[in-house]
Amino acid sequence: MLLEKEGLVEIPPRRRPRVASLSIKEIRDIYRVRANLLELIAGDIARDMSLDDIRTLQPIMQVMETASKAGDVNAYFWANIDFHERNTELAGNRTVKKIVDSLLLRTLRLRRIGLSQPGRLQKSYEDHERLCRAYEDRDPTLAAALIRSNHATGLSVLEKIYSQ
């Protein structure tokens, strides 16, 4: 029932539960909401976190770099999850974290599909690298714009896949 409430499964009457499918409109809505919430987080990190806190992202970035160079979608995918988890922890906004985590569950398989597209790992890594520089430069406006751009790119990749 909890999975159904979160929109992860559908339980039709007198039938077996199945993984819920999302329409392209629902995907767009989720990505737009996530982008806005992650903008808030990115701005807070750039503005408020110490350089030591920001540098806790470096080991994750190293895993992402290695995975992107190797074309290892699975390793990159999970490192990317860790990166965004660490971001929400750094920002310390529990309300936003709870919402972002819920939306993450609904889009996990979509994000993996998007990252598996040619050239996407390297582009995503470069976006995250720029985001970390914006954090270090204490530029909340740029950090927010970069996270929004990253999500817009991810969404456009999914829109191309689902329009075929």
DSSP file (Angstrom, degrees, kcal/mol; ACC not computed):
  #  RESIDUE AA STRUCTURE BP1 BP2  ACC     N-H-->O    O-->H-N    N-H-->O    O-->H-N    TCO  KAPPA ALPHA  PHI   PSI    X-CA   Y-CA   Z-CA
    1    1 A M     >        0   0    0      0, 0.0     4,-2.5     0, 0.0     5,-0.1   0.000 360.0 360.0 360.0 -35.5    0.0    0.0    0.0
    2    2 A L  H  >  +     0   0    0      2,-0.2     4,-2.1     1,-0.2     6,-0.2   0.922 360.0  49.6 -65.5 -42.7    2.9    2.3    0.7
    3    3 A L  H  4>S+     0   0    0      1,-0.2     5,-2.7     2,-0.2     6,-1.0   0.883 111.7  49.2 -62.0 -38.3    4.4    1.7   -2.7
    4    4 A E  H >45S+     0   0    0      4,-0.2     3,-1.3     3,-0.2    -2,-0.2   0.914 109.2  52.0 -66.4 -42.1    1.0    2.4   -4.3
    5    5 A K  H 3<5S+     0   0    0     -4,-2.5    -2,-0.2     1,-0.3    -1,-0.2   0.873 108.4  51.3 -61.5 -37.6    0.7    5.6   -2.2
    6    6 A E  T 3<5S-     0   0    0     -4,-2.1    -1,-0.3    -5,-0.1    -2,-0.2   0.515 117.6-114.9 -78.0  -4.6    4.1    6.7   -3.5
    7    7 A G  T < 5S+     0   0    0     -3,-1.3    -3,-0.2    -4,-0.3    -2,-0.1   0.679  84.9 117.2  80.8  17.5    3.0    6.0   -7.1
    8    8 A L  S   <S+     0   0    0     -5,-2.7    12,-2.4    -6,-0.2     2,-0.3   0.770  75.1  25.8 -89.8 -28.0    5.5    3.2   -7.6
    9    9 A V  E     -A   19   0A   0     -6,-1.0     2,-0.4    10,-0.3    10,-0.2  -0.950  65.5-142.3-133.5 155.8    3.0    0.4   -8.1
   10   10 A E  E     -A   18   0A   0      8,-3.0     8,-2.2    -2,-0.3    -6,-0.0  -0.958   9.8-163.8-114.0 135.6   -0.5    0.1   -9.4
   11   11 A I        -     0   0    0     -2,-0.4     3,-0.1     6,-0.2     5,-0.1  -0.812  10.4-164.9-121.7  90.2   -2.8   -2.5   -7.7
   12   12 A P    >   -     0   0    0      0, 0.0     3,-1.6     0, 0.0    -2,-0.0  -0.382  39.5 -82.2 -70.5 153.0   -5.8   -3.1  -10.0
   13   13 A P  T 3  S-     0   0    0      0, 0.0     3,-0.1     0, 0.0     0, 0.0  -0.294 110.6  -3.4 -56.8 134.2   -8.9   -4.8   -8.4
   14   14 A R  T 3  S+     0   0    0      1,-0.2     2,-0.3    -3,-0.1    -3,-0.0   0.758 116.5  99.7  54.2  31.1   -8.5   -8.6   -8.3
   15   15 A R  S <  S-     0   0    0     -3,-1.6    -1,-0.2     3,-0.0     3,-0.1  -0.904  79.7 -89.4-137.1 167.2   -5.1   -8.5  -10.2
   16   16 A R        -     0   0    0     -2,-0.3    -6,-0.1     1,-0.1     2,-0.0  -0.456  48.3-101.8 -74.8 147.9   -1.5   -8.6   -9.3
   17   17 A P        -     0   0    0      0, 0.0     2,-0.3     0, 0.0    -6,-0.2  -0.344  42.7-170.4 -63.7 151.5    0.4   -5.4   -8.5
   18   18 A R  E     -A   10   0A   0     -8,-2.2    -8,-3.0    -3,-0.1     2,-0.1  -0.973  33.4 -85.5-142.4 157.7    2.6   -4.0  -11.3
   19   19 A V  E     -A    9   0A   0     -2,-0.3   -10,-0.3   -10,-0.2     2,-0.2  -0.414  51.8-116.1 -62.7 131.5    5.2   -1.3  -11.6
   20   20 A A        -     0   0    0    -12,-2.4     2,-0.3    -2,-0.1    -1,-0.1  -0.471  25.2-143.1 -71.7 138.2    3.4    2.0  -12.3
   21   21 A S        -     0   0    0     -2,-0.2     2,-0.4    -3,-0.0    -1,-0.0  -0.770  10.1-139.5-100.2 150.6    4.2    3.6  -15.6
   22   22 A L        -     0   0    0     -2,-0.3     2,-0.1    84,-0.1     0, 0.0  -0.875   9.4-131.9-110.1 139.8    4.5    7.3  -16.0
   23   23 A S     >  -     0   0    0     -2,-0.4     4,-2.4     1,-0.1     5,-0.2  -0.430  31.9-107.6 -77.8 163.8    3.1    9.4  -18.8
   24   24 A I  H  > S+     0   0    0      1,-0.2     4,-2.5     2,-0.2     5,-0.2   0.846 122.6  55.5 -62.2 -32.6    5.5   11.9  -20.5
   25   25 A K  H  > S+     0   0    0      2,-0.2     4,-2.5     1,-0.2    -1,-0.2   0.920 107.9  47.4 -65.4 -42.7    3.4   14.6  -18.8
   26   26 A E  H  > S+     0   0    0      2,-0.2     4,-2.6     1,-0.2    -2,-0.2   0.894 111.2  51.8 -64.3 -39.2    4.0   13.1  -15.4
   27   27 A I  H  X S+     0   0    0     -4,-2.4     4,-2.6     2,-0.2     5,-0.2   0.940 110.6  48.0 -61.4 -47.2    7.7   12.7  -16.1
   28   28 A R  H  X S+     0   0    0     -4,-2.5     4,-2.5     1,-0.2    -2,-0.2   0.927 111.7  50.4 -58.6 -45.6    7.9   16.4  -17.1
   29   29 A D  H  X S+     0   0    0     -4,-2.5     4,-2.4     1,-0.2    -2,-0.2   0.930 112.0  46.6 -60.0 -46.9    6.0   17.4  -13.9
   30   30 A I  H  X S+     0   0    0     -4,-2.6     4,-2.9     1,-0.2     5,-0.2   0.928 113.0  49.0 -62.4 -45.9    8.4   15.4  -11.7
   31   31 A Y  H  X S+     0   0    0     -4,-2.6     4,-2.5     1,-0.2    -1,-0.2   0.883 111.3  50.1 -63.9 -37.9   11.5   16.7  -13.4
   32   32 A R  H  X S+     0   0    0     -4,-2.5     4,-2.0    -5,-0.2    -1,-0.2   0.921 113.1  45.6 -66.1 -43.6   10.3   20.3  -13.1
   33   33 A V  H  X S+     0   0    0     -4,-2.4     4,-2.4    -5,-0.2     5,-0.2   0.938 113.9  48.7 -65.1 -46.3    9.5   19.9   -9.4
   34   34 A R  H  X S+     0   0    0     -4,-2.9     4,-3.0     1,-0.2     5,-0.3   0.916 109.4  53.3 -59.7 -43.2   12.8   18.1   -8.7
   35   35 A A  H  X S+     0   0    0     -4,-2.5     4,-1.9    -5,-0.2    -1,-0.2   0.918 110.2  47.4 -59.5 -44.0   14.7   20.9  -10.6
   36   36 A N  H  X S+     0   0    0     -4,-2.0     4,-1.6     2,-0.2    -1,-0.2   0.913 114.6  45.4 -64.4 -43.2   13.1   23.6   -8.5
   37   37 A L  H  X S+     0   0    0     -4,-2.4     4,-1.9     1,-0.2    -2,-0.2   0.902 113.5  49.0 -68.2 -40.2   13.8   21.8   -5.2
   38   38 A L  H  X S+     0   0    0     -4,-3.0     4,-2.9    -5,-0.2    -1,-0.2   0.806 105.7  58.8 -71.3 -27.6   17.4   21.0   -6.2
   39   39 A E  H  X S+     0   0    0     -4,-1.9     4,-2.6    -5,-0.3    -1,-0.2   0.929 105.9  49.3 -60.4 -45.3   17.9   24.6   -7.2
   40   40 A L  H  X S+     0   0    0     -4,-1.6     4,-2.1     1,-0.2    -2,-0.2   0.927 113.2  46.5 -59.0 -46.6   17.0   25.6   -3.7
   41   41 A I  H  X S+     0   0    0     -4,-1.9     4,-2.5     2,-0.2    -2,-0.2   0.931 112.0  50.0 -62.4 -47.7   19.5   23.0   -2.3
   42   42 A A  H  X S+     0   0    0     -4,-2.9     4,-2.5     1,-0.2     5,-0.2   0.908 111.0  49.2 -61.2 -42.9   22.3   24.0   -4.7
   43   43 A G  H  X S+     0   0    0     -4,-2.6     4,-2.0     1,-0.2    -1,-0.2   0.913 111.1  49.9 -62.2 -42.8   21.9   27.7   -3.8
   44   44 A D  H  X S+     0   0    0     -4,-2.1     4,-3.0    -5,-0.2     5,-0.5   0.903 111.1  49.0 -63.0 -41.9   21.9   26.9   -0.1
   45   45 A I  H  X S+     0   0    0     -4,-2.5     4,-1.8     1,-0.2    -2,-0.2   0.950 112.4  47.0 -63.5 -49.0   25.1   24.8   -0.4
   46   46 A A  H  < S+     0   0    0     -4,-2.5    -1,-0.2     1,-0.2    -2,-0.2   0.860 121.3  38.2 -61.4 -35.1   26.9   27.5   -2.4
   47   47 A R  H  < S+     0   0    0     -4,-2.0    -2,-0.2    -5,-0.2    -1,-0.2   0.873 129.8  21.8 -82.8 -40.0   25.9   30.2    0.0
   48   48 A D  H  < S+     0   0    0     -4,-3.0    -3,-0.2    -5,-0.2    -2,-0.2   0.687  92.8  93.7-112.8 -21.4   26.1   28.5    3.4
   49   49 A M     <  -     0   0    0     -4,-1.8     2,-0.1    -5,-0.5    42,-0.0  -0.453  69.1-117.6 -84.7 150.0   28.4   25.4    3.4
   50   50 A S     >  -     0   0    0     -2,-0.1     4,-2.4     1,-0.1     5,-0.2  -0.363  27.4-112.4 -73.7 160.4   32.0   25.4    4.4
   51   51 A L  H  > S+     0   0    0      1,-0.2     4,-2.4     2,-0.2     5,-0.1   0.861 119.8  57.3 -62.2 -34.2   34.7   24.4    1.9
   52   52 A D  H  4 S+     0   0    0      2,-0.2     4,-0.4     1,-0.2    -1,-0.2   0.912 107.6  46.9 -62.6 -41.3   35.3   21.3    4.0
   53   53 A D  H >4 S+     0   0    0      1,-0.2     3,-1.5     2,-0.2    -2,-0.2   0.939 112.3  49.5 -63.6 -46.4   31.7   20.3    3.6
   54   54 A I  H >< S+     0   0    0     -4,-2.4     3,-1.8     1,-0.3    -2,-0.2   0.870 104.0  60.6 -60.9 -37.0   31.7   21.0   -0.1
   55   55 A R  G >< S+     0   0    0     -4,-2.4     3,-1.4     1,-0.3    -1,-0.3   0.617  83.1  79.4 -70.2 -10.9   34.9   18.9   -0.5
   56   56 A T  G <  S+     0   0    0     -3,-1.5     4,-0.4    -4,-0.4    -1,-0.3   0.651  86.1  63.2 -68.5 -11.4   33.0   15.9    0.9
   57   57 A L  G <> S+     0   0    0     -3,-1.8     4,-2.5    -4,-0.2    -1,-0.3   0.666  81.7  83.2 -81.4 -17.2   31.6   15.6   -2.6
   58   58 A Q  H <> S+     0   0    0     -3,-1.4     4,-2.3     1,-0.2     5,-0.2   0.891  86.3  50.8 -59.7 -45.0   35.1   15.0   -4.1
   59   59 A P  H  > S+     0   0    0      0, 0.0     4,-1.7     0, 0.0    -1,-0.2   0.897 112.8  48.0 -60.9 -36.0   35.3   11.3   -3.5
   60   60 A I  H  > S+     0   0    0     -4,-0.4     4,-2.4    -3,-0.2    -2,-0.2   0.915 109.7  52.6 -67.8 -41.5   31.9   10.8   -5.1
   61   61 A M  H  X S+     0   0    0     -4,-2.5     4,-2.6     1,-0.2    -1,-0.2   0.863 105.8  54.9 -62.2 -35.1   33.0   13.0   -8.0
   62   62 A Q  H  X S+     0   0    0     -4,-2.3     4,-2.4     2,-0.2    -1,-0.2   0.904 108.5  47.7 -65.0 -40.4   36.1   10.7   -8.5
   63   63 A V  H  X S+     0   0    0     -4,-1.7     4,-2.6     2,-0.2    -2,-0.2   0.918 112.4  50.0 -64.0 -42.8   33.9    7.7   -8.7
   64   64 A M  H  X S+     0   0    0     -4,-2.4     4,-2.6     2,-0.2    -2,-0.2   0.904 110.9  49.5 -62.8 -41.3   31.7    9.5  -11.2
   65   65 A E  H  X S+     0   0    0     -4,-2.6     4,-2.4     2,-0.2     5,-0.2   0.943 112.6  46.4 -63.6 -47.6   34.7   10.5  -13.3
   66   66 A T  H  X S+     0   0    0     -4,-2.4     4,-1.9     1,-0.2     6,-0.2   0.926 115.0  47.3 -60.4 -45.6   36.1    7.0  -13.4
   67   67 A A  H  X>S+     0   0    0     -4,-2.6     5,-2.5     1,-0.2     4,-0.8   0.892 111.3  50.3 -65.2 -39.9   32.7    5.5  -14.3
   68   68 A S  H ><5S+     0   0    0     -4,-2.6     3,-0.5     1,-0.2    54,-0.2   0.911 111.3  48.3 -67.3 -40.0   32.1    8.1  -17.0
   69   69 A K  H 3<5S+     0   0    0     -4,-2.4    -1,-0.2     1,-0.2    -2,-0.2   0.853 115.1  45.7 -66.3 -33.4   35.5    7.5  -18.6
   70   70 A A  H 3<5S-     0   0    0     -4,-1.9    -1,-0.2    -5,-0.2    -2,-0.2   0.556 109.3-123.4 -84.9  -8.6   34.9    3.7  -18.5
   71   71 A G  T <<5 +     0   0    0     -4,-0.8     2,-1.3    -3,-0.5    -3,-0.2   0.776  55.4 157.3  70.2  25.3   31.3    4.0  -19.8
   72   72 A D     >< +     0   0    0     -5,-2.5     4,-2.4    -6,-0.2     5,-0.2  -0.686  17.6 179.4 -89.1  91.5   30.1    2.2  -16.7
   73   73 A V  H  > S+     0   0    0     -2,-1.3     4,-3.0     1,-0.2    -1,-0.2   0.891  77.7  52.7 -60.7 -42.3   26.5    3.3  -16.5
   74   74 A N  H  > S+     0   0    0      2,-0.2     4,-2.1     1,-0.2     5,-0.2   0.945 112.1  43.1 -62.5 -49.7   25.7    1.3  -13.4
   75   75 A A  H  > S+     0   0    0      1,-0.2     4,-2.1     2,-0.2    -1,-0.2   0.906 117.1  47.8 -63.3 -41.2   28.6    2.7  -11.3
   76   76 A Y  H  X S+     0   0    0     -4,-2.4     4,-2.8     2,-0.2    -2,-0.2   0.927 108.9  54.5 -64.8 -44.0   27.9    6.2  -12.6
   77   77 A F  H  X S+     0   0    0     -4,-3.0     4,-1.9    -5,-0.2    -2,-0.2   0.927 111.9  42.5 -55.0 -50.1   24.2    5.9  -11.8
   78   78 A W  H  X S+     0   0    0     -4,-2.1     4,-2.3     2,-0.2    -1,-0.2   0.854 113.5  51.7 -71.5 -33.9   24.8    5.0   -8.2
   79   79 A A  H  X S+     0   0    0     -4,-2.1     4,-2.6    -5,-0.2    -1,-0.2   0.887 108.5  52.8 -65.7 -37.8   27.5    7.5   -7.7
   80   80 A N  H  X S+     0   0    0     -4,-2.8     4,-2.2     2,-0.2    -2,-0.2   0.898 108.0  50.3 -63.4 -40.9   25.1   10.1   -9.1
   81   81 A I  H  X S+     0   0    0     -4,-1.9     4,-2.3     1,-0.2    -2,-0.2   0.934 111.4  48.9 -60.3 -46.2   22.5    9.0   -6.6
   82   82 A D  H  X S+     0   0    0     -4,-2.3     4,-2.8     1,-0.2    -2,-0.2   0.895 108.4  54.5 -60.3 -40.9   25.1    9.4   -3.8
   83   83 A F  H  X S+     0   0    0     -4,-2.6     4,-2.1     1,-0.2    -1,-0.2   0.940 112.2  41.9 -59.2 -49.3   26.1   12.8   -5.1
   84   84 A H  H  X S+     0   0    0     -4,-2.2     4,-2.2     2,-0.2    -1,-0.2   0.838 112.7  54.4 -71.4 -31.8   22.5   14.1   -4.9
   85   85 A E  H  X S+     0   0    0     -4,-2.3     4,-2.1    -5,-0.2    -2,-0.2   0.933 109.5  47.9 -62.8 -45.7   22.0   12.4   -1.5
   86   86 A R  H  X S+     0   0    0     -4,-2.8     4,-2.9     1,-0.2    -2,-0.2   0.889 109.0  54.9 -63.4 -38.5   25.0   14.2   -0.2
   87   87 A N  H  X S+     0   0    0     -4,-2.1     4,-2.3     1,-0.2    -1,-0.2   0.937 108.9  46.3 -58.7 -47.9   23.8   17.5   -1.6
   88   88 A T  H  X>S+     0   0    0     -4,-2.2     4,-1.2     1,-0.2     5,-0.5   0.861 112.9  50.7 -67.2 -33.2   20.5   17.1    0.3
   89   89 A E  H  <5S+     0   0    0     -4,-2.1     3,-0.3     2,-0.2    -2,-0.2   0.930 109.8  50.2 -66.2 -44.9   22.3   16.2    3.5
   90   90 A L  H  <5S+     0   0    0     -4,-2.9    -2,-0.2     1,-0.2    -1,-0.2   0.905 107.0  53.9 -59.5 -42.9   24.6   19.2    3.2
   91   91 A A  H  <5S-     0   0    0     -4,-2.3    -1,-0.2    -5,-0.2    -2,-0.2   0.820  93.4-150.9 -65.7 -30.2   21.7   21.6    2.7
   92   92 A G  T  <5 +     0   0    0     -4,-1.2     2,-1.1    -3,-0.3    -3,-0.1   0.640  47.0 137.5  72.2  14.7   20.1   20.3    5.9
   93   93 A N     >< -     0   0    0     -5,-0.5     4,-2.5     1,-0.2    -1,-0.2  -0.790  30.9-174.5 -95.5  97.5   16.5   21.0    4.7
   94   94 A R  H  > S+     0   0    0     -2,-1.1     4,-2.2     1,-0.2    -1,-0.2   0.828  79.8  55.4 -64.6 -32.9   14.7   17.8    5.9
   95   95 A T  H  > S+     0   0    0      2,-0.2     4,-1.7     1,-0.2    -1,-0.2   0.948 111.3  43.1 -65.7 -47.9   11.4   18.8    4.3
   96   96 A V  H  > S+     0   0    0      1,-0.2     4,-3.0     2,-0.2     5,-0.2   0.914 112.3  54.8 -63.8 -42.1   13.0   19.2    0.8
   97   97 A K  H  X S+     0   0    0     -4,-2.5     4,-2.9     1,-0.2     5,-0.2   0.915 106.2  51.4 -57.6 -44.2   15.0   16.0    1.3
   98   98 A K  H  X S+     0   0    0     -4,-2.2     4,-1.7     2,-0.2    -1,-0.2   0.911 113.7  43.7 -61.1 -43.4   11.9   14.0    2.0
   99   99 A I  H  X S+     0   0    0     -4,-1.7     4,-2.3     2,-0.2    -2,-0.2   0.926 114.0  49.7 -68.1 -45.0   10.2   15.3   -1.1
  100  100 A V  H  X S+     0   0    0     -4,-3.0     4,-2.5     1,-0.2    -2,-0.2   0.911 110.0  51.6 -61.2 -42.9   13.3   14.9   -3.3
  101  101 A D  H  X S+     0   0    0     -4,-2.9     4,-1.9    -5,-0.2    -1,-0.2   0.899 109.2  50.3 -61.5 -40.5   13.7   11.3   -2.1
  102  102 A S  H  X S+     0   0    0     -4,-1.7     4,-1.2    -5,-0.2    -1,-0.2   0.919 112.7  45.8 -63.3 -43.9   10.1   10.5   -2.9
  103  103 A L  H  X S+     0   0    0     -4,-2.3     4,-1.0     1,-0.2    -2,-0.2   0.853 107.3  59.3 -68.1 -33.9   10.5   11.8   -6.4
  104  104 A L  H >X S+     0   0    0     -4,-2.5     3,-1.0     1,-0.2     4,-1.0   0.929 101.5  54.0 -59.5 -45.5   13.8   10.0   -6.8
  105  105 A L  H 3< S+     0   0    0     -4,-1.9     3,-0.5     1,-0.3     4,-0.3   0.872 107.4  51.2 -57.0 -37.2   12.1    6.7   -6.2
  106  106 A R  H 3< S+     0   0    0     -4,-1.2    -1,-0.3     1,-0.2    -2,-0.2   0.712 118.1  37.1 -74.1 -19.4    9.6    7.5   -9.0
  107  107 A T  H <X S+     0   0    0     -3,-1.0     4,-2.7    -4,-1.0     5,-0.3   0.348  80.0 107.4-116.6   6.6   12.3    8.3  -11.5
  108  108 A L  H  X S+     0   0    0     -4,-1.0     4,-2.0    -3,-0.5     5,-0.2   0.933  86.1  42.3 -52.3 -53.4   15.1    5.8  -10.8
  109  109 A R  H  > S+     0   0    0     -4,-0.3     4,-2.0     1,-0.2    -1,-0.2   0.854 113.8  53.5 -66.5 -32.4   14.6    3.7  -13.9
  110  110 A L  H  > S+     0   0    0      2,-0.2     4,-2.7     1,-0.2    -1,-0.2   0.910 107.4  50.6 -66.3 -41.6   14.1    6.8  -16.0
  111  111 A R  H  X S+     0   0    0     -4,-2.7     4,-2.5     1,-0.2    -2,-0.2   0.889 109.5  50.8 -64.1 -38.6   17.4    8.3  -14.9
  112  112 A R  H  X S+     0   0    0     -4,-2.0     4,-1.3    -5,-0.3    -1,-0.2   0.921 110.8  49.1 -64.3 -42.7   19.2    5.1  -15.6
  113  113 A I  H  < S+     0   0    0     -4,-2.0     3,-0.4     1,-0.2     4,-0.3   0.934 112.5  48.3 -60.9 -46.7   17.7    5.0  -19.1
  114  114 A G  H >< S+     0   0    0     -4,-2.7     3,-1.4     1,-0.2    -2,-0.2   0.911 110.6  50.0 -61.2 -44.1   18.7    8.6  -19.7
  115  115 A L  H 3< S+     0   0    0     -4,-2.5     6,-0.4     1,-0.3    -1,-0.2   0.721 101.4  64.5 -69.4 -20.4   22.3    8.1  -18.5
  116  116 A S  T 3< S+     0   0    0     -4,-1.3    -1,-0.3    -3,-0.4    -2,-0.2   0.534  79.2 106.6 -80.8  -4.5   22.7    5.1  -20.8
  117  117 A Q  S X  S-     0   0    0     -3,-1.4     3,-2.0    -4,-0.3     4,-0.5  -0.463  88.8 -82.8 -75.4 148.0   22.3    7.2  -23.9
  118  118 A P  T 3  S+     0   0    0      0, 0.0    -1,-0.1     0, 0.0    -2,-0.1  -0.212 111.6   2.9 -54.6 130.8   25.5    7.9  -26.0
  119  119 A G  T 3> S+     0   0    0     -3,-0.1     4,-1.8     1,-0.1     5,-0.2   0.315  98.7 111.0  80.9  -8.3   27.6   10.8  -24.6
  120  120 A R  H <>  +     0   0    0     -3,-2.0     4,-2.7     1,-0.2     5,-0.2   0.866  69.9  55.6 -71.8 -36.4   25.3   11.3  -21.6
  121  121 A L  H  > S+     0   0    0     -4,-0.5     4,-2.7    -6,-0.4    -1,-0.2   0.949 110.7  44.8 -60.3 -48.5   27.7   10.1  -18.9
  122  122 A Q  H  > S+     0   0    0    -54,-0.2     4,-2.5     2,-0.2    -1,-0.2   0.914 114.5  48.6 -63.6 -43.0   30.4   12.5  -19.9
  123  123 A K  H  X S+     0   0    0     -4,-1.8     4,-2.2     2,-0.2    -1,-0.2   0.920 112.7  48.2 -62.8 -44.1   28.0   15.5  -20.3
  124  124 A S  H  X S+     0   0    0     -4,-2.7     4,-2.3     2,-0.2    -2,-0.2   0.919 111.2  50.5 -63.4 -43.6   26.5   14.7  -16.9
  125  125 A Y  H  X S+     0   0    0     -4,-2.7     4,-2.5    -5,-0.2    -2,-0.2   0.934 109.9  49.9 -60.4 -45.6   29.9   14.4  -15.3
  126  126 A E  H  X S+     0   0    0     -4,-2.5     4,-2.2     1,-0.2    -1,-0.2   0.890 109.6  52.1 -60.8 -39.4   31.0   17.8  -16.7
  127  127 A D  H  X S+     0   0    0     -4,-2.2     4,-2.1     1,-0.2    -1,-0.2   0.914 110.9  46.9 -62.3 -43.2   27.8   19.4  -15.4
  128  128 A H  H  X S+     0   0    0     -4,-2.3     4,-2.3     2,-0.2    -2,-0.2   0.863 109.5  54.2 -67.8 -35.7   28.5   18.1  -11.9
  129  129 A E  H  X S+     0   0    0     -4,-2.5     4,-1.8     2,-0.2    -2,-0.2   0.921 109.7  46.9 -63.3 -44.3   32.1   19.2  -12.1
  130  130 A R  H  X S+     0   0    0     -4,-2.2     4,-2.3     2,-0.2    -2,-0.2   0.882 109.6  55.1 -63.7 -38.4   30.9   22.8  -13.0
  131  131 A L  H  X S+     0   0    0     -4,-2.1     4,-2.2     1,-0.2    -2,-0.2   0.926 106.7  49.7 -61.3 -45.1   28.4   22.6  -10.1
  132  132 A C  H  X S+     0   0    0     -4,-2.3     4,-2.5     1,-0.2    -1,-0.2   0.883 109.7  51.6 -62.7 -37.7   31.1   21.8   -7.6
  133  133 A R  H  X S+     0   0    0     -4,-1.8     4,-2.4     2,-0.2    -1,-0.2   0.900 107.9  52.0 -64.6 -39.6   33.2   24.7   -8.9
  134  134 A A  H  <>S+     0   0    0     -4,-2.3     5,-2.6     2,-0.2     4,-0.3   0.893 109.4  50.7 -63.1 -38.7   30.2   27.0   -8.4
  135  135 A Y  H ><5S+     0   0    0     -4,-2.2     3,-1.4     1,-0.2    -2,-0.2   0.958 112.4  45.7 -59.7 -50.5   29.9   25.7   -4.8
  136  136 A E  H 3<5S+     0   0    0     -4,-2.5    -2,-0.2     1,-0.3    -1,-0.2   0.834 111.7  51.9 -64.1 -33.1   33.5   26.4   -4.2
  137  137 A D  T 3<5S-     0   0    0     -4,-2.4    -1,-0.3    -5,-0.2    -2,-0.2   0.466 111.2-123.2 -81.3  -1.5   33.3   29.8   -5.8
  138  138 A R  T < 5 +     0   0    0     -3,-1.4    -3,-0.2    -4,-0.3    -2,-0.1   0.924  60.5 147.9  59.4  46.9   30.3   30.6   -3.6
  139  139 A D     >< +     0   0    0     -5,-2.6     4,-2.5     1,-0.2     5,-0.2  -0.776  19.6 173.2-115.7  85.6   28.0   31.4   -6.5
  140  140 A P  H  > S+     0   0    0      0, 0.0     4,-2.3     0, 0.0     5,-0.2   0.828  78.7  55.0 -64.6 -31.6   24.5   30.3   -5.6
  141  141 A T  H  > S+     0   0    0      2,-0.2     4,-2.1     1,-0.2     5,-0.1   0.937 112.2  42.2 -66.9 -45.6   23.0   31.8   -8.8
  142  142 A L  H  > S+     0   0    0      2,-0.2     4,-2.7     1,-0.2     5,-0.2   0.913 113.2  53.2 -66.8 -42.3   25.3   29.7  -11.0
  143  143 A A  H  X S+     0   0    0     -4,-2.5     4,-2.1     1,-0.2     5,-0.2   0.926 111.1  46.6 -58.9 -44.6   24.9   26.6   -8.9
  144  144 A A  H  X S+     0   0    0     -4,-2.3     4,-2.0     1,-0.2    -1,-0.2   0.907 113.0  49.3 -64.1 -41.9   21.1   26.8   -9.1
  145  145 A A  H  X S+     0   0    0     -4,-2.1     4,-2.5     1,-0.2    -2,-0.2   0.889 110.3  51.2 -64.7 -39.4   21.2   27.4  -12.9
  146  146 A L  H  X S+     0   0    0     -4,-2.7     4,-2.5     2,-0.2    -1,-0.2   0.905 110.2  47.5 -66.9 -41.4   23.6   24.5  -13.4
  147  147 A I  H  X S+     0   0    0     -4,-2.1     4,-1.8    -5,-0.2    -1,-0.2   0.887 113.1  49.6 -68.8 -35.9   21.4   22.0  -11.5
  148  148 A R  H  X S+     0   0    0     -4,-2.0     4,-2.4     2,-0.2    -2,-0.2   0.926 111.6  48.9 -64.5 -44.6   18.3   23.3  -13.4
  149  149 A S  H  X S+     0   0    0     -4,-2.5     4,-2.6     1,-0.2    -2,-0.2   0.897 108.2  54.2 -62.1 -41.6   20.2   22.9  -16.7
  150  150 A N  H  X S+     0   0    0     -4,-2.5     4,-2.1     1,-0.2    -1,-0.2   0.906 112.0  43.9 -59.9 -42.4   21.3   19.4  -15.8
  151  151 A H  H  X S+     0   0    0     -4,-1.8     4,-2.5     2,-0.2    -1,-0.2   0.865 111.2  53.4 -72.5 -35.6   17.7   18.4  -15.1
  152  152 A A  H  X S+     0   0    0     -4,-2.4     4,-2.4     2,-0.2    -2,-0.2   0.901 110.4  48.2 -64.0 -39.8   16.4   20.1  -18.3
  153  153 A T  H  X S+     0   0    0     -4,-2.6     4,-2.1     2,-0.2    -2,-0.2   0.932 111.1  50.1 -65.9 -45.1   19.0   18.1  -20.3
  154  154 A G  H  X S+     0   0    0     -4,-2.1     4,-1.9     1,-0.2    -2,-0.2   0.906 111.9  48.6 -58.8 -42.1   18.0   14.8  -18.6
  155  155 A L  H  X S+     0   0    0     -4,-2.5     4,-2.8     1,-0.2    -1,-0.2   0.915 108.5  52.7 -65.0 -42.8   14.4   15.5  -19.3
  156  156 A S  H  X S+     0   0    0     -4,-2.4     4,-1.9     1,-0.2    -1,-0.2   0.866 107.4  52.9 -63.8 -34.5   15.0   16.4  -23.0
  157  157 A V  H  X S+     0   0    0     -4,-2.1     4,-1.9     2,-0.2    -1,-0.2   0.936 111.6  45.9 -62.7 -46.0   16.9   13.0  -23.4
  158  158 A L  H  X S+     0   0    0     -4,-1.9     4,-2.9     1,-0.2     5,-0.2   0.890 108.9  55.2 -65.6 -39.1   13.9   11.2  -22.0
  159  159 A E  H  X S+     0   0    0     -4,-2.8     4,-1.2     1,-0.2    -1,-0.2   0.896 108.0  49.6 -61.0 -39.4   11.4   13.2  -24.2
  160  160 A K  H  < S+     0   0    0     -4,-1.9     4,-0.5     2,-0.2    -1,-0.2   0.917 112.7  47.2 -64.2 -42.7   13.4   12.1  -27.2
  161  161 A I  H >< S+     0   0    0     -4,-1.9     3,-1.0     1,-0.2    -2,-0.2   0.935 115.1  44.7 -64.1 -47.0   13.3    8.4  -26.1
  162  162 A Y  H 3< S+     0   0    0     -4,-2.9    -1,-0.2     1,-0.2    -2,-0.2   0.628 106.5  59.9 -77.5 -13.5    9.6    8.5  -25.3
  163  163 A S  T 3<        0   0    0     -4,-1.2    -1,-0.2    -5,-0.2    -2,-0.2   0.550 360.0 360.0 -88.9  -6.0    8.6   10.3  -28.5
  164  164 A Q    <         0   0    0     -3,-1.0    -1,-0.2    -4,-0.5    -2,-0.1   0.462 360.0 360.0 -80.5 360.0   10.1    7.5  -30.7
